[in-house]
Amino acid sequence: MGLIYAGRMELATRYAALALVTPPDTTTAMPVGRLQDDLAVLLAEMVETVTGLSMGTAVQPEIADLVRHPVRLLRHGLVALPPIDRSPDPQPPSSRWADLPTSPTRAHGAVQVWTGLVVAAATSAQAVRAQAHHMSGAQRWTALGEVAALAEVLAVTRSDLLTQFMPAGGRDARARQAAAALAVEAREVVRLAGDPEEPSGPTWSPIYPSRRIVPVSSLAALPRAVENAGRLLARGDASITDVLSLTRVLAQADRGAVAVLRAADGTEDAATARLAALLGAHADELAVSVTQSRANLASLTPGSAAVLAQGREIGASGLPRLQAASRSPDDALAVLPDVTAYAAATATMTAALRDAAARAVAEHGVAVRDRSEDSPLLWRPAVSFDVVPLVRALDGAVVTARRAAIEATTEVPAPGAERVLRVSTAQLRHALARRQIELRPDAPTTAPLTAHFEPVSQARAARGA
C-alpha cells in the first residue's frame, strides 16, 4: 500500500471518528450536508477504482442481493444517496473546501471536521487511482474495508442530519431509507474486508452465506468445520455471547474426542494416551472459562449468524457422531485419523476464541452483571478489564491446544492469515461500535435485543412474585 494513500486514509479515519461526535447545528447543517454529498461521490469513485465495478444508474436492489453482492450494493448505495443540496448551480469544491483545518486536533465545529474528512478522502482517492494496478488482492480488500467504514460514518451522520433538520415524509423519507440501507451495506463490506480468505476478482461477489458453513456429514469433515469456525471468528463480527457459545461447543467436542481416543486405545498406545490427556485438559480449561463468564457477561449488539451456524453444525452433527463412535472400539479405531486431525485443528479455533473475547469490548457492546449493592441496575456496560479473566482462561487453553496439535501432527500449527488493520481504522470501528450501541436498547441479550435494563428493586420483586 502506498505511503501517500496510507497517510491520507489514516487522516480521513481520524476525521471520521470526530464527525461521529461533532453534530452540526442549524446554521451548519446545510454546509455539512453539501460536504457529505461530496464525500459520497468520492467514496463511490474509490469503490469503482478498487473493485473495477463500473459506475452506472442506480437500481433498486432485491433483498437477496445483500448477501450475494454486498460490494456492488455499497457502490449503488453511495450513488443512490439523495443529495442535500438540490440547487442547479451549487458552489464549486474550491469554495466548499476552503475552511480546511491544519489537523484533526485543530478542527473546530462540524464544518471544519467534515472539510478535513472530505479533503483527506479526495487525496486518498487520487493515491488509489495512481496505484490501483499495482495493488494485490489483500491490499484491495484492506482499502475497500477502509472506504466502507467511511461510508458507514457517512450513512449514520446523514441519517442524524435528516432526522434533526429535515421535515419528515416525502422525498426526505426516501433519503432516510437510503441512508439506513447504505449503513447496512457498508457494515457488511467492512465485515467481508476483515476476512482474509474472501475471494477476489473482477466480479467482487462474495460467496453465499450458506456456503460459508462446513457441514459435518461425517467425522472426516469435523476438522474442516473447526478450522472454518476459527476463520469466521477471525472476521471480527462475533459477539461475546457467540464466543461463549462456541467455547462451550468446543469443550463438548473435546470430551467426545477424548471418549473416542480412550475407546480406541486398546493397545495402550502412549501417544494416544497423551493426546487424550491433553484434549481432556483443554476441555476442562474451556469449560471453566465458560462457567465463570456466562452468568456475568452478555452482548448488547447482534453477533454473527455464520459463527453461530457453524457452532451449531459442530455441536448438533459432530458431537453425536463422536459419541456414537466411542461406543465401539472398532468404530473408534475407524475414525481415529479424523479425531487426530480434529485435535490438530483445535488450536486455531481456540486462539480465534481468545482473540474474539479480547476485542469484544472494543468492537462490540458487552454488558457485565453489576453485583454492587448501591447500583440501581442489574447490568452495566463492560470495560476491558471485565473480560480479562475470560481472556486469560482462554489463553491457557490455547497453550494446551497447541501442545495437543503438536502431539497430533508433530508440527507447530501455523498462524492464520490476517489482514492489515491500521490503528486509526481500529479506532474508527470502535467509535462506530459505540454508536451502534447507543442506537440499541441498553440490554443484555437473552432475547434478541428486546429486554431493557431493570432497576434492582423491580427485578427482585419479579423473582419473588
Salt bridges, closest charged atoms under 4 A:
ASP37 OD1 - ARG158 NH2 2.57
ASP38 OD1 - ARG96 NH2 2.78
ASP85 OD2 - ARG34 NE 2.73
GLU146 OE2 - ARG422 NH2 2.50
ASP160 OD1 - ARG435 NH2 2.72
GLU188 OE2 - ARG235 NH2 3.98
ASP195 OD2 - ARG231 NH1 2.64
GLU197 OE1 - ARG231 NE 3.61
GLU198 OE2 - ARG212 NH1 2.52
ASP237 OD2 - ARG191 NE 3.98
ASP254 OD2 - HIS282 ND1 2.34
ASP284 OD1 - ARG255 NH2 3.17
ASP355 OD1 - ARG354 NE 3.17
ASP386 OD2 - ARG380 NH1 2.98
ASP395 OD1 - ARG354 NH1 2.78
GLU407 OE2 - ARG274 NH2 2.98
